[in-house]
Amino acid sequence: MTIDIIQLSSAIILIIAVLLQRRGAGLGSAFGGQGNVYRTKRGMEKYLFVLTIILAVIFLSISLVNIIF
């Protein structure tokens, strides 16, 4: 029961973290949007990127623990 609550809350926080990230070039470059511009992540953008990776690892590990038990 507790594992389910932790998994649900980590999933919601992970979704929010992914939605907060800026949209990349995606299909915009195909229609004349951004070109091949390489830039580094700085400040809050880098923090959010690292947080998203950490949350994904937490969610995956909790999911595996939930399958085992």
Residue frames as a rotation matrix with the C-alpha (Angstrom) as fourth column:
MET 1
0.568 0.823 0.000 0.00
0.823 -0.568 0.000 0.00
0.000 0.000 -1.000 0.00
THR 2
0.533 -0.446 -0.719 2.76
0.088 -0.816 0.571 2.45
-0.841 -0.368 -0.396 0.90
ILE 3
-0.555 -0.768 0.319 4.77
0.374 0.113 0.921 1.48
-0.743 0.630 0.225 -2.18
ASP 4
-0.094 0.619 0.780 1.74
0.994 0.012 0.110 2.23
0.058 0.785 -0.616 -4.36
ILE 5
0.840 0.408 -0.357 1.37
0.465 -0.881 0.089 5.71
-0.278 -0.241 -0.930 -2.87
ILE 6
0.102 -0.894 -0.436 5.09
-0.027 -0.441 0.897 6.44
-0.994 -0.080 -0.069 -3.32
GLN 7
-0.601 -0.309 0.737 4.93
0.655 0.340 0.675 5.18
-0.459 0.888 -0.002 -6.92
LEU 8
0.321 0.820 0.475 1.88
0.943 -0.325 -0.076 7.29
0.091 0.472 -0.877 -7.72
SER 9
0.823 -0.026 -0.568 3.35
0.180 -0.936 0.303 10.45
-0.539 -0.352 -0.765 -6.22
SER 10
-0.240 -0.964 -0.111 6.68
0.064 -0.130 0.990 9.94
-0.969 0.231 0.093 -7.98
ALA 11
-0.377 0.188 0.907 4.85
0.906 0.277 0.319 9.42
-0.191 0.942 -0.275 -11.27
ILE 12
0.715 0.695 0.082 2.91
0.699 -0.706 -0.110 12.67
-0.019 0.136 -0.991 -10.85
ILE 13
0.563 -0.587 -0.582 6.05
-0.078 -0.739 0.669 14.62
-0.823 -0.331 -0.462 -9.93
LEU 14
-0.472 -0.742 0.477 7.89
0.400 0.302 0.865 13.07
-0.786 0.599 0.154 -12.90
ILE 15
0.070 0.592 0.803 5.09
0.997 -0.059 -0.044 14.11
0.022 0.804 -0.594 -15.27
ILE 16
0.911 0.264 -0.317 5.20
0.311 -0.944 0.107 17.67
-0.271 -0.196 -0.942 -13.93
ALA 17
0.148 -0.945 -0.292 9.00
-0.039 -0.300 0.953 17.80
-0.988 -0.129 -0.081 -14.28
VAL 18
-0.494 -0.294 0.818 8.82
0.738 0.356 0.574 16.63
-0.460 0.887 0.041 -17.90
LEU 19
0.388 0.748 0.539 6.09
0.910 -0.404 -0.094 19.13
0.147 0.527 -0.837 -18.75
LEU 20
0.794 -0.111 -0.598 8.05
0.193 -0.886 0.422 22.00
-0.577 -0.451 -0.682 -17.19
GLN 21
-0.261 -0.954 0.147 11.01
0.463 0.010 0.886 21.48
-0.847 0.300 0.439 -19.47
ARG 22
-0.046 0.170 -0.984 11.27
-0.656 -0.748 -0.099 23.70
-0.754 0.641 0.146 -22.50
ARG 23
0.820 0.362 0.443 10.28
0.101 0.669 -0.736 22.16
-0.563 0.648 0.512 -25.77
GLY 24
-0.248 -0.958 0.145 13.22
0.249 0.081 0.965 21.21
-0.936 0.275 0.218 -27.97
ALA 25
-0.716 -0.088 -0.693 13.52
-0.583 -0.471 0.662 21.76
-0.385 0.877 0.286 -31.70
GLY 26
-0.153 0.697 0.701 11.47
0.074 0.715 -0.695 18.67
-0.985 -0.054 -0.161 -32.49
LEU 27
0.083 0.276 0.957 9.66
0.950 0.269 -0.160 19.05
-0.302 0.923 -0.240 -35.79
GLY 28
0.756 0.218 -0.617 10.15
0.166 -0.976 -0.142 22.80
-0.633 0.005 -0.774 -35.71
SER 29
-0.218 -0.919 -0.329 13.50
-0.304 -0.257 0.918 22.46
-0.927 0.300 -0.223 -37.44
ALA 30
-0.500 0.087 0.861 11.84
0.705 0.618 0.347 20.62
-0.503 0.781 -0.371 -40.32
PHE 31
0.434 0.774 0.461 9.65
0.899 -0.401 -0.173 23.65
0.051 0.490 -0.870 -41.00
GLY 32
0.096 -0.500 0.861 12.34
0.420 -0.764 -0.490 26.31
0.903 0.408 0.137 -40.81
GLY 33
0.967 0.255 0.016 12.47
0.081 -0.366 0.927 26.71
0.243 -0.895 -0.374 -37.05
GLN 34
0.585 -0.796 0.157 15.66
-0.576 -0.272 0.771 26.48
-0.570 -0.542 -0.618 -35.08
GLY 35
0.520 -0.517 -0.680 18.71
-0.592 0.355 -0.723 25.31
0.616 0.778 -0.122 -36.97
ASN 36
0.497 -0.450 -0.742 21.53
0.575 0.811 -0.107 23.23
0.650 -0.373 0.662 -35.62
VAL 37
0.177 -0.373 0.911 22.21
-0.581 -0.787 -0.209 25.34
0.795 -0.492 -0.355 -32.58
TYR 38
0.140 -0.217 -0.966 24.09
0.626 0.776 -0.084 23.58
0.767 -0.593 0.245 -29.83
ARG 39
0.015 -0.105 0.994 23.78
-0.577 -0.813 -0.077 25.10
0.817 -0.572 -0.072 -26.41
THR 40
-0.744 -0.320 -0.586 24.39
0.274 0.654 -0.705 24.02
0.609 -0.686 -0.399 -22.87
LYS 41
0.429 0.884 -0.183 21.88
0.487 -0.055 0.872 23.81
0.761 -0.463 -0.454 -20.09
ARG 42
-0.726 -0.652 0.219 22.41
0.194 -0.500 -0.844 26.38
0.660 -0.570 0.490 -17.36
GLY 43
-0.759 0.348 0.551 20.80
-0.630 -0.605 -0.486 27.30
0.164 -0.716 0.679 -14.09
MET 44
-0.180 0.815 0.551 17.25
-0.719 0.274 -0.639 26.14
-0.671 -0.511 0.537 -13.51
GLU 45
0.543 0.372 -0.753 17.10
-0.823 0.416 -0.387 24.28
0.169 0.830 0.532 -16.83
LYS 46
-0.324 -0.754 -0.571 20.04
-0.478 0.652 -0.589 22.08
0.816 0.082 -0.572 -15.84
TYR 47
-0.813 0.080 0.576 18.60
-0.547 0.232 -0.804 21.51
-0.198 -0.969 -0.145 -12.36
LEU 48
0.205 0.976 0.068 15.25
-0.820 0.210 -0.533 20.46
-0.534 0.054 0.844 -13.85
PHE 49
0.345 -0.176 -0.922 17.00
-0.729 0.568 -0.382 18.13
0.590 0.804 0.068 -16.32
VAL 50
-0.718 -0.673 -0.178 18.95
-0.366 0.583 -0.726 16.39
0.592 -0.456 -0.664 -13.56
LEU 51
-0.583 0.589 0.560 15.84
-0.650 0.075 -0.756 16.23
-0.487 -0.805 0.339 -11.36
THR 52
0.429 0.764 -0.482 13.92
-0.901 0.320 -0.294 14.55
-0.071 0.560 0.825 -14.18
ILE 53
-0.054 -0.541 -0.839 16.60
-0.482 0.750 -0.453 11.88
0.875 0.380 -0.301 -14.54
ILE 54
-0.917 -0.299 0.265 16.64
-0.356 0.312 -0.881 11.25
0.180 -0.902 -0.393 -10.79
LEU 55
-0.214 0.926 0.310 12.84
-0.800 0.016 -0.600 11.03
-0.560 -0.377 0.738 -10.67
ALA 56
0.414 0.329 -0.849 12.83
-0.823 0.534 -0.194 8.59
0.390 0.779 0.491 -13.58
VAL 57
-0.500 -0.671 -0.547 15.33
-0.289 0.725 -0.625 6.34
0.816 -0.154 -0.557 -11.80
ILE 58
-0.842 0.257 0.475 13.31
-0.476 0.062 -0.877 6.51
-0.255 -0.964 0.070 -8.58
PHE 59
0.162 0.975 -0.154 10.10
-0.929 0.099 -0.356 5.68
-0.332 0.200 0.922 -10.45
LEU 60
0.216 -0.151 -0.965 11.73
-0.638 0.726 -0.257 2.74
0.739 0.671 0.060 -12.24
SER 61
-0.788 -0.586 -0.189 13.23
-0.231 0.566 -0.792 1.31
0.571 -0.580 -0.581 -9.06
ILE 62
-0.603 0.652 0.460 9.94
-0.623 -0.024 -0.782 1.64
-0.499 -0.758 0.421 -7.16
SER 63
0.349 0.730 -0.587 8.14
-0.936 0.304 -0.179 -0.07
0.048 0.612 0.789 -10.04
LEU 64
-0.149 -0.488 -0.860 10.58
-0.398 0.826 -0.399 -2.98
0.905 0.282 -0.317 -9.93
VAL 65
-0.960 -0.159 0.229 10.20
-0.264 0.258 -0.929 -3.27
0.089 -0.953 -0.290 -6.15
ASN 66
-0.208 0.968 0.141 6.42
-0.855 -0.110 -0.506 -3.22
-0.475 -0.226 0.851 -6.58
ILE 67
0.317 0.281 -0.906 6.62
-0.772 0.631 -0.074 -6.08
0.551 0.723 0.416 -9.09
ILE 68
-0.586 -0.642 -0.495 8.80
-0.219 0.713 -0.666 -8.17
0.780 -0.282 -0.558 -6.78
PHE 69
-0.958 0.283 0.040 6.55
0.011 0.179 -0.984 -7.73
-0.285 -0.942 -0.174 -3.77
